[in-house]
Every structure is written in structure tokens, then in C-alpha cells.
């Protein structure tokens, strides 16, 4: 099974520039979680809340650090996960484009 979370938008502190450390900015999360569905399922509402809470509390300096941390924490929290394809976008950081960083991680059984 695959869970798709698309265009999850919220505000958090993320970035290394001075103005990014003082005011929350929009981020957009796109996520695909592959897992073995047997009798237990992964509650996508819990996944969304988990991501938002992690991003807001952690105030990451780099998107890359956020990707790594979210991947690790999701894998620990939801044991059925086989792989995660995660993209974090900062839609307002540059005036003429949206900037994203993504990562695809496969977890061993």
C-alpha cells in the first residue's frame, strides 16, 4: 500500500538566513509512504500531525536536516514502513520560483 500526502502546507521556522530564524515561513510537504498492509494500517492523520509537530518544534536550519530527521522518526514510529519519498518545499524563499529538496529512503525489514 502507499499513503500519499500532497501539498500539506503550514508555517515553521526553517532556514539559515537571519530573517528565516525570526519569522515562520510557509513550507509544503509531499510524501509517499510504502508499507506492508496486513491487518494493521498506518493512520495518515497521525503521520501528518507527526510531521507538522516535528517541523514546528525542531526549527531546522536546513531542509536536508529536516528530511533526515523526519525519515528516521517516521520509521521508528511506524514499523510497517518500507520506504518514504519525502519532498519539502519553501514556496516563498525566492521571488521567481519554489525551492524543494527531496529524498527517497528504503528501510530494511
DRENPA-3360 file (N, C-alpha, C; in nm, 2 decimals, always signed):
BEGIN
1 = XXXXXXXX = +0.08/-0.12/+0.00/+0.00/+0.00/+0.00/+0.09/+0.12/+0.00 ~ +0.03/+0.23/-0.05/+0.10/+0.36/-0.05/+0.01/+0.47/+0.00 ~ +0.06/+0.54/+0.10/-0.01/+0.66/+0.15/+0.05/+0.78/+0.08 ~ -0.04/+0.86/+0.03/+0.00/+0.99/-0.04/-0.05/+1.11/+0.04 ~ +0.04/+1.19/+0.08/+0.01/+1.32/+0.14/+0.06/+1.43/+0.05 ~ -0.03/+1.50/-0.01/+0.01/+1.60/-0.11/-0.03/+1.74/-0.06 ~ +0.07/+1.83/-0.08/+0.05/+1.97/-0.06/+0.01/+2.01/+0.08 ~ +0.07/+1.94/+0.18/+0.05/+1.97/+0.32/+0.12/+2.11/+0.35;
9 = XXXXXXXX = +0.05/+2.21/+0.38/+0.10/+2.34/+0.39/+0.08/+2.39/+0.53 ~ +0.19/+2.44/+0.59/+0.19/+2.50/+0.72/+0.31/+2.60/+0.74 ~ +0.32/+2.66/+0.85/+0.43/+2.75/+0.87/+0.52/+2.70/+0.98 ~ +0.65/+2.72/+0.97/+0.75/+2.69/+1.07/+0.88/+2.77/+1.05 ~ +0.96/+2.77/+1.15/+1.10/+2.83/+1.14/+1.19/+2.73/+1.07 ~ +1.24/+2.76/+0.95/+1.34/+2.67/+0.88/+1.43/+2.76/+0.80 ~ +1.55/+2.74/+0.80/+1.65/+2.81/+0.72/+1.76/+2.87/+0.80 ~ +1.87/+2.91/+0.73/+1.99/+2.96/+0.80/+2.00/+3.12/+0.79;
17 = XXXXXXXX = +1.92/+3.18/+0.71/+1.93/+3.33/+0.70/+1.87/+3.39/+0.82 ~ +1.91/+3.51/+0.86/+1.86/+3.58/+0.98/+1.71/+3.59/+0.98 ~ +1.65/+3.64/+0.87/+1.51/+3.66/+0.86/+1.43/+3.53/+0.87 ~ +1.49/+3.41/+0.83/+1.43/+3.28/+0.84/+1.42/+3.23/+0.98 ~ +1.51/+3.28/+1.07/+1.52/+3.24/+1.21/+1.42/+3.32/+1.30 ~ +1.36/+3.43/+1.25/+1.28/+3.51/+1.33/+1.13/+3.50/+1.30 ~ +1.10/+3.47/+1.18/+0.95/+3.46/+1.14/+0.92/+3.33/+1.07 ~ +0.82/+3.26/+1.11/+0.78/+3.14/+1.04/+0.75/+3.17/+0.89;
25 = XXXXXXXX = +0.78/+3.07/+0.81/+0.75/+3.08/+0.67/+0.67/+2.95/+0.62 ~ +0.61/+2.97/+0.51/+0.53/+2.85/+0.46/+0.63/+2.74/+0.41 ~ +0.59/+2.62/+0.44/+0.65/+2.50/+0.38/+0.54/+2.41/+0.33 ~ +0.57/+2.34/+0.22/+0.48/+2.24/+0.17/+0.55/+2.11/+0.17 ~ +0.47/+2.01/+0.22/+0.52/+1.87/+0.23/+0.45/+1.78/+0.13 ~ +0.52/+1.70/+0.05/+0.47/+1.60/-0.03/+0.53/+1.47/+0.01 ~ +0.45/+1.37/+0.03/+0.50/+1.24/+0.10/+0.44/+1.12/+0.04 ~ +0.51/+1.02/+0.01/+0.46/+0.89/-0.03/+0.53/+0.79/+0.07;
33 = XXXXXXXX = +0.44/+0.71/+0.14/+0.49/+0.61/+0.23/+0.44/+0.47/+0.18 ~ +0.54/+0.38/+0.15/+0.50/+0.25/+0.11/+0.51/+0.16/+0.23 ~ +0.41/+0.07/+0.25/+0.42/-0.01/+0.37/+0.34/-0.14/+0.34 ~ +0.37/-0.25/+0.42/+0.30/-0.37/+0.41/+0.17/-0.37/+0.49 ~ +0.06/-0.37/+0.42/-0.07/-0.37/+0.48/-0.11/-0.51/+0.50 ~ -0.12/-0.55/+0.63/-0.17/-0.68/+0.66/-0.30/-0.66/+0.74 ~ -0.30/-0.66/+0.87/-0.41/-0.63/+0.95/-0.41/-0.49/+1.01 ~ -0.29/-0.44/+1.02/-0.27/-0.30/+1.08/-0.24/-0.21/+0.97;
41 = XXXXXXXX = -0.30/-0.09/+0.98/-0.28/+0.02/+0.89/-0.20/+0.13/+0.95 ~ -0.15/+0.22/+0.87/-0.08/+0.34/+0.92/-0.19/+0.45/+0.91 ~ -0.21/+0.52/+1.02/-0.31/+0.63/+1.03/-0.25/+0.75/+0.97 ~ -0.29/+0.79/+0.85/-0.23/+0.91/+0.78/-0.25/+1.04/+0.86 ~ -0.36/+1.05/+0.94/-0.38/+1.17/+1.02/-0.27/+1.18/+1.12 ~ -0.23/+1.07/+1.18/-0.12/+1.07/+1.28/+0.02/+1.10/+1.21 ~ +0.03/+1.05/+1.08/+0.16/+1.09/+1.01/+0.16/+1.24/+0.99 ~ +0.05/+1.30/+0.94/+0.05/+1.44/+0.91/+0.08/+1.52/+1.04;
49 = XXXXXXXX = +0.01/+1.49/+1.15/+0.04/+1.55/+1.28/+0.18/+1.54/+1.32 ~ +0.24/+1.42/+1.31/+0.37/+1.39/+1.35/+0.47/+1.48/+1.27 ~ +0.45/+1.49/+1.14/+0.54/+1.57/+1.06/+0.53/+1.72/+1.10 ~ +0.41/+1.77/+1.11/+0.39/+1.91/+1.15/+0.46/+1.94/+1.28 ~ +0.43/+1.85/+1.38/+0.49/+1.87/+1.51/+0.64/+1.87/+1.51 ~ +0.70/+1.78/+1.44/+0.84/+1.77/+1.43/+0.90/+1.89/+1.36 ~ +0.85/+1.94/+1.25/+0.90/+2.06/+1.18/+0.88/+2.18/+1.27 ~ +0.77/+2.20/+1.33/+0.75/+2.32/+1.41/+0.84/+2.33/+1.54;
57 = XXXXXXXX = +0.85/+2.21/+1.61/+0.93/+2.21/+1.73/+1.08/+2.22/+1.70 ~ +1.12/+2.16/+1.59/+1.27/+2.15/+1.57/+1.33/+2.27/+1.51 ~ +1.26/+2.35/+1.44/+1.32/+2.48/+1.38/+1.45/+2.45/+1.31 ~ +1.44/+2.36/+1.21/+1.56/+2.31/+1.14/+1.63/+2.43/+1.07 ~ +1.76/+2.41/+1.06/+1.84/+2.51/+0.98/+1.84/+2.48/+0.84 ~ +1.84/+2.35/+0.80/+1.85/+2.31/+0.66/+1.73/+2.21/+0.63 ~ +1.68/+2.22/+0.51/+1.58/+2.13/+0.46/+1.63/+1.99/+0.47 ~ +1.76/+1.97/+0.43/+1.82/+1.84/+0.43/+1.82/+1.78/+0.57;
65 = XXXXXXXX = +1.84/+1.85/+0.68/+1.83/+1.80/+0.81/+1.69/+1.76/+0.85 ~ +1.59/+1.84/+0.80/+1.45/+1.81/+0.83/+1.42/+1.68/+0.76 ~ +1.46/+1.66/+0.64/+1.43/+1.53/+0.56/+1.49/+1.41/+0.64 ~ +1.61/+1.42/+0.68/+1.67/+1.31/+0.75/+1.60/+1.28/+0.88 ~ +1.57/+1.38/+0.96/+1.51/+1.36/+1.09/+1.37/+1.30/+1.08 ~ +1.29/+1.36/+0.98/+1.15/+1.31/+0.96/+1.15/+1.16/+0.92 ~ +1.24/+1.13/+0.82/+1.25/+0.99/+0.78/+1.28/+0.90/+0.90 ~ +1.38/+0.93/+0.98/+1.42/+0.85/+1.09/+1.31/+0.83/+1.19;
73 = XXXXXXXX = +1.24/+0.94/+1.22/+1.14/+0.94/+1.32/+1.01/+0.87/+1.28 ~ +0.98/+0.89/+1.15/+0.86/+0.81/+1.09/+0.89/+0.66/+1.09 ~ +1.01/+0.62/+1.06/+1.04/+0.48/+1.05/+1.04/+0.42/+1.19 ~ +1.08/+0.50/+1.29/+1.07/+0.45/+1.43/+0.93/+0.44/+1.48 ~ +0.85/+0.54/+1.45/+0.71/+0.55/+1.50/+0.62/+0.45/+1.43 ~ +0.64/+0.42/+1.30/+0.55/+0.33/+1.22/+0.64/+0.22/+1.16 ~ +0.64/+0.11/+1.23/+0.73/+0.00/+1.20/+0.70/-0.07/+1.06 ~ +0.58/-0.05/+1.01/+0.54/-0.12/+0.89/+0.60/-0.05/+0.76;
81 = XXXXXXXX = +0.66/+0.07/+0.78/+0.70/+0.15/+0.67/+0.82/+0.08/+0.60 ~ +0.81/+0.07/+0.46/+0.91/+0.00/+0.38/+1.00/+0.11/+0.31 ~ +0.93/+0.22/+0.27/+1.01/+0.33/+0.21/+0.93/+0.46/+0.22 ~ +1.00/+0.57/+0.21/+0.95/+0.70/+0.22/+1.01/+0.79/+0.11 ~ +0.92/+0.85/+0.04/+0.96/+0.95/-0.06/+0.91/+1.09/-0.01 ~ +1.00/+1.17/+0.03/+0.96/+1.30/+0.10/+1.02/+1.42/+0.03 ~ +0.93/+1.52/+0.01/+0.98/+1.64/-0.05/+0.93/+1.76/+0.03 ~ +1.02/+1.85/+0.07/+0.99/+1.97/+0.14/+1.02/+2.09/+0.05;
89 = XXXXXXXX = +0.92/+2.18/+0.04/+0.93/+2.29/-0.05/+0.91/+2.42/+0.03 ~ +1.00/+2.52/+0.00/+0.98/+2.65/+0.06/+0.93/+2.74/-0.06 ~ +0.80/+2.76/-0.06/+0.74/+2.83/-0.18/+0.77/+2.98/-0.19 ~ +0.81/+3.04/-0.08/+0.83/+3.19/-0.09/+0.97/+3.24/-0.06 ~ +1.07/+3.15/-0.06/+1.20/+3.19/-0.03/+1.27/+3.27/-0.14 ~ +1.24/+3.24/-0.26/+1.29/+3.32/-0.38/+1.17/+3.38/-0.45 ~ +1.18/+3.49/-0.51/+1.07/+3.56/-0.57/+1.02/+3.50/-0.70 ~ +1.10/+3.42/-0.77/+1.06/+3.38/-0.90/+1.05/+3.22/-0.91;
97 = XXXXXXXX = +1.06/+3.15/-0.80/+1.04/+3.01/-0.81/+1.02/+2.95/-0.67 ~ +0.98/+2.82/-0.67/+0.97/+2.75/-0.54/+1.09/+2.65/-0.53 ~ +1.15/+2.64/-0.42/+1.27/+2.56/-0.40/+1.23/+2.44/-0.31 ~ +1.27/+2.32/-0.36/+1.24/+2.20/-0.28/+1.37/+2.11/-0.27 ~ +1.36/+2.03/-0.17/+1.46/+1.92/-0.15/+1.39/+1.80/-0.13 ~ +1.43/+1.69/-0.19/+1.36/+1.56/-0.17/+1.46/+1.45/-0.14 ~ +1.40/+1.34/-0.09/+1.48/+1.22/-0.05/+1.39/+1.10/-0.06 ~ +1.44/+0.99/-0.12/+1.38/+0.86/-0.12/+1.46/+0.77/-0.04;
105 = XXXXX = +1.39/+0.71/+0.07/+1.46/+0.62/+0.16/+1.40/+0.49/+0.16 ~ +1.47/+0.38/+0.15/+1.42/+0.24/+0.16/+1.47/+0.19/+0.30 ~ +1.38/+0.14/+0.37/+1.42/+0.08/+0.51/+1.42/-0.07/+0.50 ~ +1.52/-0.13/+0.56/+1.54/-0.27/+0.56/+1.44/-0.33/+0.66 ~ +1.40/-0.45/+0.63/+1.30/-0.52/+0.71/+1.36/-0.57/+0.84;
% end
